Amino acid sequence: MTRFVLVHGSGGGAAYWSQVLPLLPDAVAVELPPEATTWEECLDAVRTDEPAVLVGQSMGAFVVALAAARFPTAGAVLLAPMVPAPGETAGSWWERTGHAAAAAEAALRQGLDPAAVVPGPGFDVDVTFLHDVPPEVLVEPPDPSWPAAALFDAPYPLEAWPDVPTRVLAARDDRLFPLPFVARLARERAGVEAEVLPGGHLVALSHPAAVATALRA
């Protein structure tokens, strides 16, 4: 049976995977250390004794790509991801990928205020993240825990894309990382075509069955 190690993204914790875990009998959700200021410290949370499929959501893709290059790994899956590049910091990722223009363009196509979906003074969590998450799933507001601010500027020690089977799962209605944007980065950086799931950026909360089915595939 395939073992999955699930890695959450920025502003979240292991609870992000709460709706997916009951659907995957051999999966574990890790809690990244909120005090970590280097990527090496983050790797300790995902180290496994046997090869596993590492799944990283959003900024968790930075951790998964690096772990897949360092540890015996059965595969890497990036979900609604920040697809990283060797040597690129998480802080510089936004400008180097052209994120602001891509997110603003997608917002205008949907009749949304671009300021609500591009990180900055007008950023709106409800509009960007929670628009398709069932209210009963969010019993309490998300608790931003990881990462520490310093991690965005920390050197990213990935030297080359890991030589492991890699998949990119893009969320069709993701307002933070629009589908065309993720598809482009998947081709340019990971050399794969993005697979499309229903849902927004927090797809594991809004469409857990689709996520679990895609992972089992």
C-alpha positions, 0 to 999 in steps of 0.5 A: 500500500502506498504511504502518503506524507501530506505537507500543508502550505503557508498559514496552515497546519496539519489540520488542513488535511483533516477531510482527506485523511479519512479517505487515505488509509496510509497517509500522515499529515505533518506539522511544519515547525513554525519557528523554522528559519531554514529549509533544512529545519523543515525537512526534519518534519517530512523525513521517513524511514521508507520511500513515500509519496510526498504531497505538498500544498501551496508553499509546501511544494518547496518542502516536498521538492527539496525532500524528494531530492534529498530522501528516498521518495516514491514520488512527489505531488504538488497540489495548488502549488508554488512550483519552486525553482532551484535556488529561488527563495520563496520571497522572490518566487512571486515576482520571478513567476509573474504572479501578480499579473497572472492573478490580477488578470484571472480576477478580472475575468471572473469579475473580482477585484484584483486587489482582493487576490494579489497579496497586499493591502487589499487582500481578502482571505474570504474571497481568495481562500474560503469562497468554496469551503463548506462552512461546517469544515471551518469550525474555527478560523484557520490558524496561521502557524508556518512559516516564520517570516525569515523563511521567505528570504532563506536560501533555497538549497534545491540544486536540480529538480528531483529525479522522481515521478512528479505530478502537479495537481492544479485547482480549477477555481483557484483564485490565488494561483490561477489554473493557466499560471500553475499549468505554465509553471508545471511545464516550465519548472517540473516538465509535466502537464498539470492535472486539473481538480475541481475547487479553489486554493484550499481544495483539500477542504472543499473537495477532499474526495477529488484530492484523495482519488487523484492521489490514489491514481 
